[in-house]
Amino acid sequence: MKNEVSDSEYQFNSPFSVSKRIVGFLIDSLLLIVLMLVVFRATDALFVAGSARLRSLNARMEERRQKIVEQFTEAQLMIYNEERGEALEDPEQGEAFLYSLVRSTLGSDVVDASFYEGAHIYGDCGTTARSVLYYYGVFKPSHAVDFTDGGAAMGAEYGKELFLSGCNNAENGYFDEAAFPLLARDVAVALDRLICINEKVSTVNGKVYHADEIYVQLYQTYYDILQEARTDLTNHYAPYAQLEEGFSAAREALIALKIGELCIAYAVSAAVYFLLVPLLAKGQTASVLFLRGRCIHAAGLRLKWYNYLLRWLAESILCFGNIIFVVLLTYGRYTSFFLMCDLFGGVKFYMIFLAAVACLAASLICLLCDRQKRRALTDLISRTAVKEKE
C-alpha cells in the first residue's frame, strides 16, 4: 500500500500557478525545438544519403531551375555569370545597362574608359537591342507563337515608349528620341562625369544637370520595365509555364518528404522529452524539475503507465506547433512553401499547424478557467496534476 500512495504527500500542495505553467511550457518548447533540430539534421542526413527518390527530386528541381535561368538569360532579363555560377543582382544589371547607354552615346569621349570595361557594359546600344529593349524588340516578337497574350505588348516601338514615358522624357529630354536608345549628348556627359569623377551636379553647355537625380530616375525606369518584362514572361510564355509546373511539382514532392522527415524527428523528440525523460525522472519533465514542481496522479497516487502514455500523447499534440520554428530556423523564407504544402486529401500543412495551435489555446483556456486546481488540457486527458513540491 505504501508504494501506491507514495506521491500522496503532494496531493494537498498548491497547484502550479498560471505563470509557472506558461514558463514551463516555454521551457519545454525551447528544449524540444533544440532536440528536434538535432534529430532532424540527423534524419535529413540519413534520407539524403539513402533515399534515391530524394536525390531524384533534387536533380529534377536543379535541372528545371537551370532551364528557367537559361530562359531568362536568353531573353536578356537576367545576366548569368558563368564564372561565379550565379546571376548578377538587379542593381548590377541596372548599372551595366545605364553605363552602356552612356558609353554608346559618347563612344571614346568618356572621361575615363576604364569605368566602362565590364563584361556586360556595351558600346553598341544605338544599333543593337540590349536587356529589356531586346526582350520587347527581339525576343518576344521572335517567340510570339509561344506567348499566350496574343502578341500584345511587343516590338521595338513598344519598348521605346515604355522608356520615354517611364522617365517622362517629353519634359526631361533625357533621350534623343530620333536616335533612341541613345541619350541626349549633354545628359550623357553629365552622367559620365558622375560615373567617372563623382560629379553630382554638372554644367554642360551652360545648363545645370543634377546627374545623381537623373541617374536614379533612369535606373528606376529601367528597374520598373525589367520587373514588368519578367512578369510578362512568367505569365504569358508557355515554355516557362511548363518548366515552372514541373519545378513546382518536384518542389511539392520534395517538401512533402521533408515534412515527413520533420514529423519523424518530432515524434522521436517528443517521445524522448515527454516519455523517456519523465520515466527516468518519476513523471517530471525538465521544466517541472527546474521550477521545483511535482507531476502526480490526480488522485494523489503514484503515476500509472497509462498516465505516462496519455501525458506524452497530449503534450505531443499541444506542442506540435513548435515544429514551425524548426522549419523557420532551417528554411527561413521558404517556410511559406511548407505551410501551403498539400499533404493528403486536400489537407495542407498549415491546417495541421493551426489545429495544434487551437488545441494549445484550448489548454490555456482550461488552465485559466480551473481556478482551484489549475489543470491544463494535458492534465485532464492524462488524469494528472502539477503541484508545488514545497
N, C-alpha and C positions, 0 to 999 in steps of 0.2 A: 504493500500500500504506500510505502514511503516514496517509492520511485514514481508512482502515479501522480503524486501531489507535490513533487519537488519544486515546482515553479509557483506554487500557491502563495508563497511569501510575497510575490509581486502583485498578486491579484488586486489588492486594495491600494496600490500605489497610484499616484496621479498619472493619467494618460499623457502622452506627448502633446504639447501644445501645437496649434496650427503652424506657428512659425517654425518650430522644430521639425515638423513633418515636411514642410516645404524645403527647409535647409537640407533635410535628409534626402529628399527627392533629388535636389540639385547635386548633392554629393554622389548619390548613386548614378545619376545621369552622366556626370563627368567621368567617373571611373569606368562606367560602361562604355562610353564613347572611346576612351583611351584603349580599352581592351578590344573593342570592335575594330579600331584602326589596325591594331597589331594582327588580329586574326584575319581581317580582310586582306591585308597585304600578303599574308602567308597563303591564304586561299587563292588569291588572284595569281600569285606566282606559280602555284600548282596548276591552275587552269591554263595559264599561258604556256606552260611547259608541256602539259599533257593533252590539251584539247585541240584536235585537228579542226574542229568547227570554228573555234575562236580564231585560230590562225587564218582560216579561210575567209572569215568575215573581215578581219583586219586587212587582208590582202585585197579584197573586193572594194572596201572603202578607200584604200590608198590608190587603187587603180582609177576609180571614178573621180576621186579628188584631183588626181593629176590631170585627168582629161578635162575636168572643169577648168582648172588653171590654164590648160592649153587653149581652151575656147576663149577665155578672157584675154589671154595673151595674143591670140590670133586676131581678135577684134580690136587690139591695142587699147583695151580698157584696163589693162594691168601690165606692169613691166616685171618680168620674171628674171631674176639674177641667177644665172646658171652656176656661177662660182659660189655664191652664198647659199644656193639651194632654196631660195625663198623670194617672195615677191617684194618689190620695193614698197615702202609705206607711201600712202597717198601724198603727204607733204613733199616727199622726194620726187614723186611723179609730177606734181604740180610745178615744183621748182624747175624740173627739167624742161617742161613744156614752155613755161614763161621765158626761161633762158634761151630756148630755141627760137621763140618769137623775136627776141632782141637780136640774137645772132643772125637770124635770117634777114632781118630788116637792115642791120648795119654792116653786115659782112665783115671785112677786115678793119673797119673803122672803130671797133670797140676799144675801150681804154686799155684793157688787159685781156688778151686772148686766152690766157691760162685759166680764166674763170669759166670758159666755155668748152673745156676739153673733156667733159664727162662722156661716158659711153652712150648715154641716152639724150644728149643735147645735140640737136641737129641744126644745120645751117641752110636747109632747103625747104623750109615750111612754105615758101612762096610758090613752090612748084610741086611739092609732094605732101599729100594729106597725112597728118600725124594724129595719134591719140584719138580724142573724141571726134575730131574732124574726119579722121579716117573711118571711124565706126559709122557715122551717118552718111559720109560721102562715098565710101567704097565698100566696106564690109556688108552693111545691111542691104544695099541695092544688089550686090552680087549673090546674096543668100536670101533674096526676097521670098522665094518659094517655101523657105523653112520658117518664115515668120507668120504668126497667126493673127497679126493685126491688119492683114490685107494690104500690106505695102505702105502703110501710112507712116508719117514721121521719118522720112529718109531723104537723102540727096545732099549734095554739097551746099545748095542754097538754104536748105533747112538748117544745117549745122551753122552756116554763116549767120542766119537770122537769130539763132539761139544766142550766139556770142554777142552780136551787136545789140540785141535787146537786153541781154543779161547785164551788160556793163553800161547801159544807157549811152550808147555810142553817139546817138543823134545829138545829145547835149555835150558829152565829154570829148568826143572826137579822138578816142584812143587809137582807132584803126583807120587806115586809109581804105575806105570801102571799095574803091576801084581795084586795089591790089590786095584785098583781104586774102589770107590772114596776116599780111604784113602790117606792122604798126605804123602810125604816123611817125615820121622820122624824128621829130623833136621829142615825142614821148619816149621813143626807143633810146634816144641819147640820155634823157633823164633817168630812165631805168638802168641803163648801162652804168652810169655814174653811181647809182645806188648799189648795184651789184659789185662793182669793182672797188670803189673807194668809199662806200657807205655814205654817200652824199644824199641825205634825205630830201633836201629842198634844192632844186637846181633852177638856174635861169638860163633858158635856151632861146636864142634869137629874141631876147627882150621879154620873154614870157616866163613867169614863175610856175614851176611844176613841183607839186608835192609828190615826189616819186614813191615814198613809202606808202602813201594812201592809194596811189594808182596801182601799185603792186598788189596790195591787199585786195582791192576791188577786182582786179583781173584774176587773181588766184581764186577768189570766192566764186566768180563767174565760172571759171574752169571747173572748180570742185562741184558746183551745183549741176553743171551739164554732165560731168563724169558720173555722178550718182544717178542722174536721170537716165543716162545711157545704160548703166549697169542694170537698173531696174527694168528697162525696156528689154534687155537681153534675157534676163531671168524670167520675165513674164510672158514673152512672146516668141522666143526662139525654141523651136521644137526639139532640136538635138540636145539643148541644155536641159529641157524638161525631162527628157528620157534619162539623161545622166543623173539628174537630181533625184528622180524617182528611184533609180537603182541604188544611189547613195543612201537615200533616206530609209529604204527597206533594209539595207545592210546595217545601217546605224541602229534602227529599231531592234533588229535581232540581236545585235551586239549589246545594246543597253539592257535588253531583257535578260541576257546571260549574266551581265554584271549585276543586275538586280537579284538574280538567283544566287550569285556569289555573296552579295550583301546579306541576303536572308540567311544563308548558311552561316556566315560569320556572326550574324546577330543571334541565331539560335544557339550556337556554340558559346558565345559570350554570355548570353542570358542564362544558359544552363550553368556555366561556371560561377557567375556572380550571384544569381538568385537561388541556386540549388546546391552547388558544391560548397560554396563558402558558408551558407547557413548550416549545412550538415556538419561541417567541421567546427563551426562556432556556436553550436547549440541553438540554431534558429536565427542568429543575428546576422544582418548584412554589415558591411563596413561602416555605413552611415550610422546605424543604430549603436554599434560599438563605440564609434567616435563621439557620439552625442550622449553616451552613458545611459543607454536605454536597454530594455529587455523585451523581446518579442515572445509572447506566451499564448497558450490556448485561451480562447475567450472565456472558458470556464475555470481558468487558473490551473489547468492540468499541464503535464509535460506535453510538448508538441508531438502529435502523431505523424505517421508517414504521409497521410493524406493532407495534413496541414502544410507540410513542406512542398508537396506537389502542387496543391491549389494556389499557394502563395507564389510559387515560381511561375505558374501559368498566368496568374493575374498580373504580376509585376512585368512579365514579358509583354503582355498586351498593352499595359499602360505606358511602358517605356519605349514602345516600338517607334514612336515619333522621333526619338533620338537618332534614328538611322539617317535622317536628313542631314544632320550635322556631319556625319561621316562622308556623305555624298558631297556636301559643300566643301569640306576640307580636302577632299580628294580630287573633285572635278570642277569646283569653282563655278565659272559662268555657264557650264554645260548642265547645271543642275536642273534647269527647266526641261531638258530633254528626258531626264529620268522621271520627273513628275508627270509628264504627259505620255509616258510610255504605256502602250496598250498591252496589258498582261494576258487577259483571258476573258472571253465573252463580253468585250466592251468595257471591262473594268480597268481603269487606269491607276497607275501607282499612287497618284495624289489622292485618290478616293480612299485607299487603304490608310494613307498617312492621316487624312482628315478624320477617319473613323477612330484611329488611335488617339488623336488629339481630343475628339469628342468623349472618349472613354476617360481620358485624363481629366477633362473638365467635370465629368460626372463624379469622378472620385473626389475632386476638390469640393464639389457641392455637398457630397455626403459628409465629408470631414467638417465642413462649416455648419451643417445642419445638426449633426450629432454633438451637441454641446456638452453632454455628460461624459461620453466615452471616447469621443474624438476618433471614430473609426472611419477610415477611408474605404473605398470600394474593395481594395485588396484585402483588408481585414474582414469585411463582410463575406467575401467569396471564400476565403480560406479559414474562417472562424477563428481568427487570431486577434490579438490586441498588442499595441506597443505601449509599454509603460515606462515611467521613470524608474531607473534602477535604485535610486536612493530617495 
